[in-house]
């Protein structure tokens, strides 16, 4: 049989290999609906991941900020021009009870309160209370050290805080209002860096998967 194979014409062998099996041609084309749904899901996940990265950009910026603290003195009288966005500061203030609210966060045993600086609704302070610390005789502190940020740029953790403050106080909070998150140092923002890395990985993986699915097979 080896002699027979040697005597066969190579062009005939190539022609036989190029022939298409009619049974394969008779098979139905692969469904496109499933691939379209998969691509749409991957794109939606990628877009959502990128959106989360954008939402957390301020938190990441604070995590990368200088750990040295800036003393601004009295928050009520400190010039607003000296307030630096997303900075680590220390200051003193008398907090007002009118318009203050209390709220909690999922998976946290601590509770939180947001107070306006007395007579200055353009500066608010968030104070964290540990379990058992809150009570009828609770007196808010007068010295604070933490993250200073615009109220509207405080990130996902403070989403909806403006509307809650306005509802509790019955008046509009100034558009350029500041929020001092007491007790939050730059190193406490490392969680945001890890989340951004995770979401960026999701976005990249989904984008590559979409490219592979849409790539024309030659």
C-alpha positions in Angstrom: 0.0 0.0 0.0 2.9 2.3 0.5 3.8 1.9 -3.2 0.3 2.8 -4.2 0.4 6.0 -2.1 3.6 7.0 -3.7 2.3 6.7 -7.2 -0.8 8.9 -6.5 -0.8 12.3 -8.1 -0.3 15.0 -5.4 -2.7 17.4 -7.2 -5.5 14.8 -6.9 -4.8 14.5 -3.1 -5.0 18.3 -2.7 -8.2 18.4 -4.7 -9.7 15.8 -2.4 -8.7 17.7 0.7 -10.4 20.9 -0.7 -13.7 19.2 -1.3 -16.5 20.3 1.1 -18.6 17.6 2.7 -22.2 18.2 1.6 -23.4 17.0 4.9 -21.6 19.8 6.6 -23.2 22.3 4.2 -26.6 20.9 5.1 -26.2 21.7 8.8 -28.1 24.8 10.0 -26.1 27.9 10.6 -25.2 28.6 14.3 -27.8 30.7 16.0 -26.9 34.4 16.2 -29.4 35.3 18.9 -27.3 33.7 21.7 -24.2 35.5 20.5 -26.0 38.8 20.3 -27.3 38.5 23.8 -23.9 37.5 25.1 -22.2 40.5 23.4 -24.9 42.8 24.8 -24.4 41.5 28.3 -20.6 41.8 28.1 -20.8 45.3 26.8 -23.3 46.4 29.5 -21.0 44.9 32.2 -18.0 46.7 30.7 -19.8 50.0 30.6 -21.1 49.6 34.2 -17.5 48.7 35.4 -16.1 51.9 33.7 -18.9 53.9 35.3 -18.0 52.6 38.7 -14.3 53.5 38.1 -15.4 57.1 37.2 -17.6 57.3 40.3 -14.7 56.2 42.6 -12.1 58.5 41.1 -12.4 61.0 43.9 -12.0 58.2 46.5 -8.9 57.0 44.7 -7.5 60.5 44.5 -7.9 60.9 48.3 -6.3 57.5 48.9 -3.3 58.8 47.0 -3.2 62.2 48.8 -0.5 63.3 51.2 -0.9 61.7 54.7 0.1 65.0 56.3 -2.7 66.9 57.8 -3.5 70.6 57.3 -4.8 72.7 60.2 -7.5 75.1 59.0 -8.6 76.3 62.5 -12.2 77.3 63.0 -14.4 75.9 60.2 -17.0 78.7 60.5 -14.5 81.5 59.9 -11.8 79.8 57.8 -11.7 81.4 54.3 -13.4 79.1 51.8 -10.6 79.9 49.3 -8.2 78.0 51.6 -10.3 74.8 51.4 -8.6 72.3 49.2 -10.8 69.7 47.4 -10.3 66.1 48.6 -7.7 67.1 51.3 -6.9 65.8 54.8 -7.6 68.6 57.3 -8.1 69.3 61.0 -10.4 71.9 62.4 -12.8 73.0 65.1 -16.5 73.9 64.9 -19.7 74.2 66.9 -22.2 71.9 65.2 -25.9 72.8 64.9 -28.6 70.4 65.7 -31.1 71.9 63.3 -31.2 69.9 60.1 -28.9 67.2 61.4 -29.7 63.6 60.3 -28.7 60.1 61.4 -28.2 57.2 59.0 -26.6 53.8 58.7 -24.8 51.8 56.0 -25.2 48.2 55.0 -22.8 45.7 56.7 -21.6 48.4 59.2 -22.4 48.3 62.9 -21.5 52.0 63.3 -24.1 54.7 62.7 -23.4 58.2 61.2 -24.7 61.7 61.8 -24.3 64.7 59.5 -24.4 68.1 61.2 -24.2 71.6 59.7 -21.6 73.9 61.2 -23.6 76.3 63.3 -24.7 79.3 61.3 -22.9 78.1 58.1 -25.0 75.7 56.0 -22.2 75.6 53.4 -20.1 73.3 55.6 -21.3 70.0 57.0 -19.5 67.4 59.2 -20.1 63.7 59.2 -19.5 62.0 62.5 -19.2 58.3 63.0 -20.6 56.7 66.2 -19.7 53.3 67.4 -22.3 51.0 68.9 -23.3 52.1 72.3 -21.9 55.6 71.8 -25.1 57.1 70.7 -27.7 58.0 73.3 -30.1 60.7 74.5 -27.2 62.5 76.2 -24.9 62.4 73.2 -23.0 65.6 72.6 -21.2 66.0 69.2 -17.5 66.7 69.3 -16.0 70.1 68.5 -12.7 69.0 67.0 -12.5 67.1 63.7 -9.9 65.5 61.5 -10.7 63.9 58.2 -11.5 64.2 54.5 -12.7 67.6 53.2 -14.6 67.2 49.9 -17.4 68.9 48.0 -20.8 67.5 49.1 -21.7 66.5 45.6 -18.3 64.8 45.0 -18.2 62.7 48.1 -18.6 59.5 46.2 -21.0 56.5 46.3 -21.0 56.3 50.1 -22.7 59.6 50.3 -25.1 59.2 47.4 -28.4 60.9 48.1 -27.0 62.7 51.2 -27.8 66.2 49.7 -31.5 65.4 49.2 -31.7 63.8 52.7 -30.2 66.9 54.3 -32.5 69.3 52.4 -35.5 67.2 53.4 -34.5 67.2 57.1 -33.6 70.9 57.2 -36.4 72.1 55.0 -34.1 74.4 53.0 -31.7 74.2 50.1 -28.1 73.2 50.8 -25.8 75.6 48.9 -24.5 74.2 45.6 -20.9 74.6 46.6 -21.3 73.1 50.1 -18.4 71.2 51.7 -18.5 68.0 53.7 -15.9 67.1 56.3 -15.8 63.3 56.9 -14.5 63.0 60.4 -12.0 60.2 61.1 -11.3 59.3 57.4 -7.6 59.4 56.7 -6.1 58.9 53.2 -4.9 55.4 54.0 -8.5 54.5 54.8 -9.3 54.9 51.1 -7.4 51.9 49.9 -10.6 50.0 49.5 -11.5 52.3 46.6 -8.2 51.5 44.9 -8.9 47.8 45.1 -12.4 48.2 43.8 -11.2 50.3 40.9 -8.6 47.7 40.0 -11.3 45.0 40.1 -13.8 47.0 38.0 -11.0 47.9 35.5 -10.2 44.2 35.2 -13.8 43.4 34.6 -14.0 46.1 31.9 -10.9 44.9 30.1 -11.9 41.2 30.2 -15.3 41.9 28.9 -14.0 44.1 26.1 -11.5 41.4 25.0 -14.3 38.8 25.1 -16.5 41.0 22.9 -13.6 41.5 20.4 -13.1 37.7 20.2 -16.8 37.0 19.7 -17.1 39.6 16.9 -13.8 38.7 15.2 -14.4 37.2 11.8 -13.1 33.7 11.5 -11.0 33.2 8.4 
